[in-house]
Amino acid sequence: MFIEKHDMHHEFPEFNEEIRELKMTNAHFSKLFKEYHELDHEVIRIEEGVENTTDAYLEKQKLRRLHLKDELYSMLKAHKEN
């Protein structure tokens, strides 16, 4: 089974520089980035069958990951525009 990558550098390669900069200078971005990264790894482990859980829990985690990605993207976009 192919597991699609969702890490921020893979999702938004055009923002690699902004990701690095915000991780070092913006504590809120850094916290959200870390949370997203950990959540992404959890989802991948579940999808690969390393961890077992309910479908409802997996969908809840995927939805949380999506919300975090949207928030991080908004921060990246705003930072790039400044």
DOPAPA-465869 format. One line per 10 residues: their letters; for each residue x, y, z of N, C-alpha, C. Coordinates in steps of 0.02 Angstrom, whole numbers, plus 50000, padded with zeros to 5 digits. Layout:
BEGIN
a> X Y Z X Y Z X Y Z | ...
***
This chain:
BEGIN
mfiekhdmhh> 50042 49941 50000 50000 50000 50000 50044 50062 50000 | 50031 50109 49956 50068 50171 49951 50041 50222 50001 | 50085 50247 50044 50067 50298 50092 50093 50365 50067 | 50047 50412 50057 50066 50478 50031 50099 50519 50086 | 50153 50554 50067 50188 50597 50115 50150 50662 50125 | 50146 50683 50188 50112 50746 50203 50155 50793 50244 | 50221 50781 50248 50263 50827 50286 50262 50896 50253 | 50273 50947 50292 50265 51016 50268 50313 51032 50211 | 50374 51008 50213 50422 51023 50159 50400 50989 50094 | 50368 50932 50099 50344 50897 50040 50280 50929 50014
efpefneeir> 50237 50950 50060 50173 50981 50041 50183 51051 50010 | 50230 51089 50038 50240 51158 50017 50314 51172 50002 | 50342 51142 49951 50413 51152 49936 50430 51225 49921 | 50381 51263 49897 50393 51333 49881 50403 51376 49943 | 50388 51347 50002 50395 51384 50065 50452 51357 50109 | 50499 51319 50080 50553 51289 50120 50590 51342 50161 | 50607 51398 50130 50644 51450 50166 50601 51480 50223 | 50538 51493 50209 50493 51521 50259 50481 51473 50317 | 50477 51408 50302 50468 51358 50354 50528 51360 50401 | 50588 51360 50373 50649 51362 50414 50650 51425 50457
elkmtnahfs> 50636 51481 50426 50639 51545 50462 50587 51549 50517 | 50525 51530 50503 50473 51534 50553 50484 51485 50610 | 50511 51427 50595 50526 51378 50648 50576 51408 50698 | 50621 51449 50674 50673 51478 50717 50650 51543 50752 | 50603 51579 50722 50586 51646 50748 50515 51653 50777 | 50472 51605 50764 50402 51611 50785 50384 51550 50828 | 50377 51561 50893 50364 51505 50939 50297 51471 50924 | 50247 51510 50906 50181 51480 50891 50186 51435 50829 | 50217 51460 50777 50227 51420 50716 50266 51357 50732 | 50319 51364 50770 50361 51307 50788 50321 51254 50826
klfkeyheld> 50279 51276 50872 50237 51230 50911 50188 51193 50865 | 50154 51231 50821 50107 51200 50775 50142 51153 50726 | 50201 51173 50703 50240 51132 50657 50257 51065 50690 | 50279 51067 50752 50297 51006 50789 50235 50962 50798 | 50180 50993 50817 50117 50955 50826 50096 50922 50760 | 50101 50960 50705 50083 50933 50639 50128 50873 50622 | 50193 50882 50633 50242 50830 50617 50227 50766 50657 | 50214 50773 50722 50200 50715 50764 50134 50681 50743 | 50084 50722 50727 50020 50695 50706 50026 50659 50639 | 50065 50687 50593 50076 50655 50529 50109 50587 50537
hevirieegv> 50158 50583 50581 50190 50518 50594 50142 50467 50625 | 50099 50491 50669 50050 50445 50698 50003 50418 50645 | 49979 50462 50601 49933 50441 50548 49968 50391 50502 | 50030 50404 50485 50068 50358 50441 50075 50290 50474 | 50092 50289 50539 50099 50225 50574 50033 50186 50574 | 49978 50221 50582 49913 50188 50581 49898 50161 50512 | 49910 50202 50460 49897 50181 50392 49941 50122 50371 | 50001 50119 50396 50047 50064 50380 50032 50001 50421 | 49987 50006 50469 49969 49949 50510 50015 49937 50569 | 50060 49984 50582 50105 49978 50640 50066 49987 50704
enttdaylek> 50016 50031 50703 49972 50043 50760 49901 50027 50738 | 49863 49999 50784 49793 49984 50771 49748 50033 50807 | 49695 50052 50774 49647 50098 50804 49582 50092 50764 | 49533 50131 50784 49470 50130 50748 49473 50177 50687 | 49431 50165 50639 49427 50209 50581 49407 50279 50602 | 49363 50284 50651 49340 50350 50675 49398 50390 50704 | 49441 50357 50742 49499 50391 50771 49547 50414 50716 | 49560 50371 50668 49604 50389 50612 49576 50449 50574 | 49512 50450 50560 49482 50506 50525 49486 50570 50566 | 49477 50564 50631 49483 50622 50676 49554 50650 50673
qklrrlhlkd> 49604 50607 50673 49674 50629 50670 49690 50661 50603 | 49663 50632 50550 49674 50661 50483 49643 50730 50478 | 49584 50739 50507 49550 50803 50506 49590 50854 50547 | 49616 50834 50604 49658 50878 50645 49721 50898 50606 | 49751 50850 50572 49810 50864 50531 49794 50915 50476 | 49737 50908 50445 49715 50954 50393 49706 51025 50421 | 49676 51031 50479 49666 51097 50510 49733 51129 50527 | 49779 51089 50553 49846 51115 50568 49881 51138 50505 | 49875 51097 50452 49907 51115 50388 49879 51181 50362 | 49814 51190 50367 49782 51252 50344 49808 51312 50384
elysmlkahk> 49814 51304 50450 49838 51358 50492 49912 51374 50476 | 49952 51322 50469 50023 51333 50452 50030 51365 50384 | 49990 51344 50335 49993 51373 50268 49975 51447 50271 | 49924 51465 50309 49905 51535 50315 49962 51577 50344 | 49996 51549 50393 50053 51584 50423 50110 51591 50373 | 50123 51539 50336 50177 51541 50285 50161 51593 50231 | 50100 51592 50208 50079 51638 50155 50085 51711 50179 | 50062 51724 50240 50065 51792 50268 50138 51813 50276 | 50180 51768 50298 50251 51784 50308 50285 51799 50241 | 50268 51762 50190 50298 51772 50124 50276 51839 50094
en> 50216 51860 50108 50189 51922 50081 50220 51984 50115 | 50248 51974 50174 50278 52032 50210 50347 52045 50191
***
